[in-house]
Amino acid sequence: MLFVILGVALILAHFAGIGPMAAWNWQPFGDLWKFALPFGLAVIWWGFADASGLTRRRAMEKDDARKAERQRRNVESLGLGGAKDKGGRRR
């Protein structure tokens, strides 16, 4: 996502006339690669993240955290979440 944001920022800076991006041209063999590079890197990163299982692992961790929080809230709402001592036993 960072690469996509960077690419959009470069394009916006070009059209707004900000910094050196204002002088870049859109010719295929000119500076077009400077605009396309962040988007190409985003595609490569997303391909790597999907192939390595990083995306699925992060989604599973997020689901596990939501599940643990929901269980904690349910136990607390039932009045079973009493204070625990240092050994993890209920007082």
TIMI-2910 file (N, C-alpha, C, CB; in pm, 1 decimal, decimal comma, always signed):
<rs>
+----------+----------+----------+----------+----------+----------+----------+----------+----------+----------+----------+----------+------+
!      n_x !      n_y !      n_z !     ca_x !     ca_y !     ca_z !      c_x !      c_y !      c_z !     cb_x !     cb_y !     cb_z ! resn !
+----------+----------+----------+----------+----------+----------+----------+----------+----------+----------+----------+----------+------+
!    +82,8 !   -118,4 !     +0,0 !     +0,0 !     +0,0 !     +0,0 !    +87,9 !   +125,7 !     +0,0 !    -94,5 !     -0,7 !   +121,3 !  Met !
!   +201,3 !   +115,7 !    +66,4 !   +292,5 !   +229,9 !    +72,8 !   +340,6 !   +268,2 !    -66,9 !   +412,8 !   +197,9 !   +163,6 !  Leu !
!   +369,9 !   +167,6 !   -150,9 !   +416,2 !   +196,4 !   -286,8 !   +307,2 !   +264,4 !   -369,5 !   +461,5 !    +67,3 !   -355,9 !  Phe !
!   +183,5 !   +223,4 !   -351,8 !    +72,9 !   +283,9 !   -425,6 !    +55,1 !   +429,9 !   -382,2 !    -58,4 !   +203,7 !   -403,3 !  Val !
!    +62,5 !   +454,8 !   -252,8 !    +50,6 !   +592,0 !   -201,7 !   +164,1 !   +678,7 !   -256,3 !    +51,9 !   +593,0 !    -46,4 !  Ile !
!   +285,6 !   +623,4 !   -260,3 !   +399,4 !   +696,6 !   -314,0 !   +378,7 !   +728,0 !   -462,2 !   +528,8 !   +616,4 !   -294,0 !  Leu !
!   +330,2 !   +630,6 !   -539,3 !   +305,0 !   +653,3 !   -681,3 !   +200,5 !   +760,7 !   -705,0 !   +261,5 !   +525,1 !   -747,2 !  Gly !
!    +93,4 !   +756,6 !   -628,7 !    -11,6 !   +858,3 !   -642,4 !    +42,7 !   +995,2 !   -602,0 !   -135,6 !   +821,7 !   -556,2 !  Val !
!   +124,8 !   +999,1 !   -497,7 !   +183,7 !  +1126,6 !   -454,0 !   +274,8 !  +1184,5 !   -562,1 !   +263,0 !  +1107,4 !   -322,9 !  Ala !
!   +351,5 !  +1098,9 !   -630,4 !   +437,0 !  +1147,3 !   -738,9 !   +353,8 !  +1206,3 !   -852,8 !   +525,4 !  +1033,4 !   -791,7 !  Leu !
!   +246,0 !  +1137,9 !   -887,9 !   +160,2 !  +1187,2 !   -996,5 !    +93,7 !  +1318,8 !   -957,0 !    +52,8 !  +1082,1 !  -1033,0 !  Ile !
!    +44,0 !  +1325,9 !   -833,9 !    -18,6 !  +1450,2 !   -788,1 !    +81,7 !  +1564,9 !   -784,0 !    -80,7 !  +1430,5 !   -649,7 !  Leu !
!   +204,9 !  +1536,5 !   -739,8 !   +307,8 !  +1640,0 !   -735,9 !   +341,5 !  +1687,3 !   -877,1 !   +434,4 !  +1587,7 !   -665,3 !  Ala !
!   +340,8 !  +1595,8 !   -972,9 !   +367,8 !  +1634,1 !  -1112,2 !   +261,2 !  +1730,8 !  -1163,7 !   +373,7 !  +1509,0 !  -1202,4 !  His !
!   +134,8 !  +1693,9 !  -1144,1 !    +26,5 !  +1779,0 !  -1195,8 !    +13,1 !  +1909,4 !  -1117,7 !   -105,8 !  +1703,7 !  -1191,7 !  Phe !
!    +55,0 !  +1910,2 !   -991,3 !    +49,0 !  +2033,1 !   -912,4 !   +170,9 !  +2121,7 !   -937,0 !    +38,1 !  +2000,0 !   -763,8 !  Ala !
!   +271,3 !  +2066,6 !  -1005,3 !   +390,1 !  +2145,9 !  -1035,1 !   +482,8 !  +2161,3 !   -916,8 !   +350,1 !  +2280,5 !  -1083,8 !  Gly !
!   +486,9 !  +2060,7 !   -830,7 !   +567,7 !  +2067,2 !   -709,1 !   +699,7 !  +1993,8 !   -731,1 !   +490,9 !  +2006,6 !   -588,5 !  Ile !
!   +809,1 !  +2058,7 !   -697,5 !   +940,4 !  +1996,5 !   -698,1 !   +986,7 !  +1950,9 !   -835,1 !   +940,3 !  +1881,1 !   -606,2 !  Gly !
!  +1084,1 !  +1860,9 !   -837,1 !  +1139,4 !  +1814,7 !   -964,6 !  +1040,5 !  +1728,9 !  -1045,4 !  +1266,2 !  +1735,5 !   -939,1 !  Pro !
!   +936,8 !  +1677,8 !   -980,7 !   +838,8 !  +1597,0 !  -1052,3 !   +765,4 !  +1679,5 !  -1157,6 !   +738,9 !  +1536,1 !   -954,4 !  Met !
!   +759,2 !  +1810,5 !  -1139,9 !   +690,4 !  +1896,7 !  -1236,0 !   +759,3 !  +1894,4 !  -1372,1 !   +683,6 !  +2040,0 !  -1183,4 !  Ala !
!   +888,2 !  +1870,9 !  -1374,0 !   +963,4 !  +1871,6 !  -1499,0 !   +967,1 !  +1734,2 !  -1566,8 !  +1104,6 !  +1919,2 !  -1473,2 !  Ala !
!   +923,5 !  +1630,6 !  -1498,8 !   +924,9 !  +1496,1 !  -1558,4 !   +822,7 !  +1490,3 !  -1670,7 !   +894,9 !  +1386,5 !  -1451,5 !  Trp !
!   +856,9 !  +1419,7 !  -1778,0 !   +762,5 !  +1407,7 !  -1888,3 !   +703,0 !  +1267,4 !  -1891,6 !   +831,1 !  +1440,3 !  -2022,1 !  Asn !
!   +598,9 !  +1252,7 !  -1972,5 !   +525,2 !  +1126,6 !  -1979,4 !   +567,2 !  +1040,9 !  -2099,2 !   +376,1 !  +1154,3 !  -1986,2 !  Trp !
!   +674,5 !  +1075,1 !  -2164,3 !   +718,6 !   +999,4 !  -2281,6 !   +761,2 !   +859,1 !  -2239,4 !   +835,2 !  +1072,3 !  -2353,6 !  Gln !
!   +730,4 !   +757,6 !  -2322,2 !   +761,2 !   +618,9 !  -2285,6 !   +908,2 !   +594,9 !  -2253,5 !   +720,2 !   +527,6 !  -2396,7 !  Pro !
!   +999,2 !   +661,0 !  -2321,6 !  +1140,8 !   +639,9 !  -2292,9 !  +1201,2 !   +757,5 !  -2218,7 !  +1217,4 !   +615,5 !  -2421,3 !  Phe !
!  +1116,1 !   +841,7 !  -2165,0 !  +1162,1 !   +956,5 !  -2087,1 !  +1158,4 !   +922,7 !  -1939,0 !  +1075,8 !  +1081,3 !  -2116,3 !  Gly !
!  +1074,4 !   +994,6 !  -1865,9 !  +1065,2 !   +977,7 !  -1721,0 !   +944,0 !   +897,1 !  -1678,4 !  +1061,7 !  +1111,8 !  -1654,2 !  Asp !
!   +877,8 !   +832,6 !  -1772,2 !   +758,6 !   +754,4 !  -1739,4 !   +788,6 !   +645,5 !  -1637,3 !   +700,4 !   +692,2 !  -1865,4 !  Leu !
!   +908,6 !   +586,9 !  -1645,2 !   +944,5 !   +480,6 !  -1551,7 !   +943,9 !   +530,6 !  -1407,3 !  +1082,0 !   +423,6 !  -1586,6 !  Trp !
!   +970,2 !   +658,7 !  -1386,7 !   +971,2 !   +714,0 !  -1251,3 !   +830,6 !   +715,0 !  -1191,4 !  +1029,3 !   +856,3 !  -1252,0 !  Lys !
!   +730,6 !   +732,4 !  -1278,6 !   +592,4 !   +727,9 !  -1231,9 !   +544,8 !   +583,8 !  -1213,7 !   +501,0 !   +801,5 !  -1330,0 !  Phe !
!   +591,8 !   +494,8 !  -1298,8 !   +544,7 !   +355,6 !  -1297,9 !   +616,5 !   +268,6 !  -1194,6 !   +562,4 !   +294,8 !  -1435,2 !  Ala !
!   +735,6 !   +305,8 !  -1154,2 !   +815,9 !   +222,8 !  -1063,1 !   +744,2 !   +188,9 !   -931,9 !   +945,7 !   +293,3 !  -1031,7 !  Leu !
!   +684,1 !   +284,7 !   -859,4 !   +617,3 !   +248,9 !   -733,8 !   +502,2 !   +149,6 !   -753,8 !   +564,8 !   +374,3 !   -666,3 !  Pro !
!   +429,9 !   +163,1 !   -865,2 !   +319,0 !    +71,1 !   -890,5 !   +370,7 !    -68,8 !   -924,7 !   +230,3 !   +124,1 !  -1004,6 !  Phe !
!   +480,6 !    -76,3 !   -997,7 !   +542,6 !   -205,1 !  -1026,9 !   +594,4 !   -271,9 !   -900,6 !   +656,0 !   -187,7 !  -1126,4 !  Gly !
!   +654,9 !   -193,4 !   -811,8 !   +702,8 !   -248,3 !   -684,5 !   +586,3 !   -297,3 !   -598,2 !   +784,2 !   -142,7 !   -608,1 !  Leu !
!   +473,2 !   -228,9 !   -604,6 !   +355,0 !   -272,1 !   -529,0 !   +307,1 !   -407,2 !   -579,7 !   +241,5 !   -167,5 !   -539,6 !  Ala !
!   +304,3 !   -425,7 !   -710,4 !   +261,9 !   -554,0 !   -767,5 !   +357,9 !   -665,1 !   -725,6 !   +254,0 !   -545,3 !   -921,8 !  Val !
!   +487,2 !   -637,7 !   -730,0 !   +586,3 !   -737,5 !   -689,1 !   +569,4 !   -771,4 !   -540,8 !   +729,9 !   -686,3 !   -716,7 !  Ile !
!   +551,9 !   -670,7 !   -456,0 !   +534,9 !   -694,2 !   -312,2 !   +410,1 !   -776,8 !   -284,1 !   +527,3 !   -561,0 !   -236,8 !  Trp !
!   +298,3 !   -742,7 !   -347,7 !   +174,4 !   -816,8 !   -323,6 !   +187,2 !   -961,0 !   -371,2 !    +56,4 !   -748,4 !   -393,7 !  Trp !
!   +256,0 !   -982,0 !   -481,3 !   +279,9 !  -1118,2 !   -528,5 !   +363,3 !  -1197,3 !   -430,5 !   +347,9 !  -1116,1 !   -663,5 !  Gly !
!   +468,6 !  -1134,6 !   -378,0 !   +553,3 !  -1201,4 !   -278,8 !   +475,7 !  -1231,1 !   -150,9 !   +676,0 !  -1115,2 !   -246,8 !  Phe !
!   +398,6 !  -1134,1 !   -103,4 !   +324,2 !  -1151,6 !    +21,6 !   +222,2 !  -1264,8 !     +8,6 !   +253,2 !  -1020,4 !    +61,0 !  Ala !
!   +156,8 !  -1274,7 !   -105,3 !    +59,6 !  -1382,1 !   -125,4 !   +128,9 !  -1517,4 !   -140,3 !    -26,7 !  -1353,3 !   -248,7 !  Asp !
!   +238,9 !  -1521,1 !   -215,0 !   +309,2 !  -1647,7 !   -238,9 !   +374,9 !  -1702,0 !   -112,2 !   +414,8 !  -1629,3 !   -347,3 !  Ala !
!   +423,7 !  -1612,9 !    -27,1 !   +493,1 !  -1657,8 !    +94,3 !   +397,7 !  -1689,2 !   +208,6 !   +591,8 !  -1552,7 !   +139,1 !  Ser !
!   +269,8 !  -1655,6 !   +193,7 !   +172,5 !  -1681,5 !   +298,7 !   +164,0 !  -1569,7 !   +401,0 !   +205,6 !  -1809,4 !   +367,5 !  Gly !
!   +233,0 !  -1461,2 !   +378,3 !   +233,8 !  -1350,1 !   +473,1 !    +94,8 !  -1290,7 !   +490,0 !   +331,2 !  -1242,2 !   +427,6 !  Leu !
!    +23,6 !  -1274,9 !   +380,8 !   -111,1 !  -1216,8 !   +386,3 !   -204,2 !  -1305,1 !   +467,3 !   -167,6 !  -1196,8 !   +244,8 !  Thr !
!   -200,4 !  -1434,6 !   +441,7 !   -287,9 !  -1527,6 !   +513,6 !   -251,0 !  -1533,9 !   +661,6 !   -279,7 !  -1668,0 !   +451,3 !  Arg !
!   -121,1 !  -1533,3 !   +691,6 !    -75,2 !  -1538,7 !   +830,5 !   -122,8 !  -1416,2 !   +907,7 !    +78,2 !  -1548,8 !   +836,3 !  Arg !
!   -112,5 !  -1298,7 !   +846,8 !   -158,3 !  -1175,9 !   +913,5 !   -308,7 !  -1178,9 !   +935,9 !   -120,2 !  -1052,1 !   +830,9 !  Arg !
!   -383,2 !  -1229,6 !   +839,6 !   -528,7 !  -1239,2 !   +854,3 !   -564,0 !  -1335,7 !   +966,5 !   -594,2 !  -1284,7 !   +722,1 !  Ala !
!   -492,1 !  -1447,7 !   +977,1 !   -518,5 !  -1544,5 !  +1083,0 !   -485,3 !  -1486,3 !  +1220,0 !   -438,4 !  -1672,5 !  +1059,4 !  Met !
!   -376,0 !  -1411,7 !  +1229,8 !   -339,8 !  -1347,8 !  +1356,8 !   -446,1 !  -1246,8 !  +1398,9 !   -202,7 !  -1278,7 !  +1345,4 !  Glu !
!   -496,9 !  -1171,3 !  +1303,2 !   -601,7 !  -1074,0 !  +1331,9 !   -728,1 !  -1143,8 !  +1380,1 !   -631,9 !   -989,4 !  +1207,8 !  Lys !
!   -765,6 !  -1254,4 !  +1314,4 !   -883,4 !  -1330,5 !  +1356,5 !   -864,6 !  -1390,0 !  +1495,6 !   -913,5 !  -1441,6 !  +1256,1 !  Asp !
!   -744,5 !  -1442,0 !  +1523,6 !   -717,2 !  -1499,4 !  +1655,7 !   -725,7 !  -1393,3 !  +1764,5 !   -579,0 !  -1565,6 !  +1657,7 !  Asp !
!   -676,4 !  -1274,5 !  +1735,8 !   -683,0 !  -1165,8 !  +1834,7 !   -827,8 !  -1125,3 !  +1860,4 !   -601,3 !  -1043,5 !  +1786,8 !  Ala !
!   -908,2 !  -1117,6 !  +1754,7 !  -1050,5 !  -1085,0 !  +1773,2 !  -1121,2 !  -1193,0 !  +1852,7 !  -1120,0 !  -1066,3 !  +1637,8 !  Arg !
!  -1089,0 !  -1318,3 !  +1824,9 !  -1151,1 !  -1430,1 !  +1895,7 !  -1115,2 !  -1426,5 !  +2044,6 !  -1107,3 !  -1564,2 !  +1833,3 !  Lys !
!   -987,0 !  -1403,1 !  +2075,4 !   -943,3 !  -1396,9 !  +2215,0 !  -1011,4 !  -1281,2 !  +2288,4 !   -790,1 !  -1381,8 !  +2222,6 !  Ala !
!  -1023,7 !  -1167,2 !  +2222,3 !  -1089,5 !  -1051,8 !  +2285,0 !  -1237,1 !  -1080,9 !  +2309,2 !  -1074,1 !   -925,9 !  +2197,2 !  Glu !
!  -1303,1 !  -1144,6 !  +2213,3 !  -1444,9 !  -1178,8 !  +2229,5 !  -1462,7 !  -1277,7 !  +2345,1 !  -1502,1 !  -1238,7 !  +2098,1 !  Arg !
!  -1373,7 !  -1376,5 !  +2355,9 !  -1382,7 !  -1473,2 !  +2465,9 !  -1361,0 !  -1404,5 !  +2599,9 !  -1280,1 !  -1586,2 !  +2447,3 !  Gln !
!  -1263,9 !  -1312,7 !  +2605,2 !  -1237,5 !  -1240,6 !  +2729,8 !  -1359,6 !  -1159,0 !  +2770,9 !  -1114,6 !  -1148,8 !  +2714,6 !  Arg !
!  -1422,3 !  -1089,5 !  +2675,3 !  -1541,6 !  -1010,3 !  +2706,2 !  -1656,4 !  -1099,0 !  +2753,6 !  -1585,0 !   -929,7 !  +2583,5 !  Arg !
!  -1673,8 !  -1214,7 !  +2690,2 !  -1781,9 !  -1304,7 !  +2729,4 !  -1761,6 !  -1359,4 !  +2870,3 !  -1793,0 !  -1419,7 !  +2630,4 !  Asn !
!  -1637,3 !  -1397,7 !  +2902,6 !  -1608,5 !  -1449,7 !  +3036,6 !  -1630,3 !  -1340,1 !  +3139,6 !  -1463,5 !  -1504,2 !  +3045,2 !  Val !
!  -1587,8 !  -1218,4 !  +3105,1 !  -1606,2 !  -1105,5 !  +3196,5 !  -1754,2 !  -1075,5 !  +3217,3 !  -1534,4 !   -980,9 !  +3142,9 !  Glu !
!  -1833,3 !  -1080,4 !  +3111,1 !  -1975,1 !  -1048,2 !  +3123,0 !  -2051,4 !  -1155,0 !  +3202,5 !  -2036,6 !  -1032,8 !  +2984,2 !  Ser !
!  -1998,6 !  -1277,0 !  +3204,9 !  -2060,6 !  -1382,7 !  +3285,1 !  -2019,9 !  -1374,8 !  +3431,9 !  -2023,7 !  -1519,1 !  +3229,1 !  Leu !
!  -1925,2 !  -1286,7 !  +3462,6 !  -1879,1 !  -1272,6 !  +3599,7 !  -1777,6 !  -1378,7 !  +3638,8 !  -1995,8 !  -1277,9 !  +3693,3 !  Gly !
!  -1718,5 !  -1444,2 !  +3540,1 !  -1621,4 !  -1550,2 !  +3568,0 !  -1478,1 !  -1502,3 !  +3553,1 !  -1645,2 !  -1668,1 !  +3476,2 !  Leu !
!  -1458,9 !  -1378,8 !  +3521,5 !  -1324,3 !  -1325,8 !  +3496,1 !  -1264,5 !  -1261,0 !  +3617,7 !  -1327,3 !  -1226,5 !  +3383,6 !  Gly !
!  -1276,7 !  -1322,0 !  +3732,3 !  -1226,6 !  -1263,6 !  +3855,9 !  -1077,0 !  -1241,1 !  +3853,4 !  -1261,9 !  -1351,0 !  +3971,9 !  Gly !
!  -1028,8 !  -1169,8 !  +3953,7 !   -886,7 !  -1138,5 !  +3963,3 !   -806,3 !  -1265,9 !  +3980,5 !   -859,8 !  -1042,2 !  +4079,6 !  Ala !
!   -687,4 !  -1267,2 !  +3921,5 !   -599,0 !  -1383,7 !  +3932,9 !   -475,1 !  -1343,0 !  +4008,8 !   -561,5 !  -1441,0 !  +3793,2 !  Lys !
!   -419,5 !  -1439,2 !  +4083,0 !   -295,7 !  -1410,2 !  +4152,9 !   -178,6 !  -1433,2 !  +4056,1 !   -281,8 !  -1498,7 !  +4281,4 !  Asp !
!    -54,8 !  -1421,2 !  +4105,8 !    +62,6 !  -1431,9 !  +4019,9 !    +75,0 !  -1568,7 !  +3954,1 !   +187,2 !  -1402,8 !  +4099,5 !  Lys !
!    +23,6 !  -1671,8 !  +4014,5 !    +33,1 !  -1806,9 !  +3959,6 !    -73,1 !  -1835,7 !  +3854,8 !    +22,7 !  -1907,9 !  +4070,3 !  Gly !
!   -162,3 !  -1741,5 !  +3828,6 !   -266,4 !  -1760,3 !  +3728,5 !   -392,1 !  -1822,5 !  +3785,1 !   -215,2 !  -1844,8 !  +3617,0 !  Gly !
!   -394,8 !  -1844,9 !  +3918,6 !   -514,2 !  -1903,3 !  +3980,6 !   -609,2 !  -1794,6 !  +4027,2 !   -475,5 !  -1993,5 !  +4098,6 !  Arg !
!   -736,2 !  -1827,6 !  +4029,9 !   -835,4 !  -1730,0 !  +4075,3 !   -829,8 !  -1720,1 !  +4226,9 !   -978,4 !  -1769,0 !  +4028,0 !  Arg !
!   -857,8 !  -1600,1 !  +4275,1 !   -859,5 !  -1578,8 !  +4421,1 !   -993,2 !  -1615,5 !  +4477,7 !   -826,4 !  -1433,7 !  +4456,5 !  Arg !
+----------+----------+----------+----------+----------+----------+----------+----------+----------+----------+----------+----------+------+
</rs>
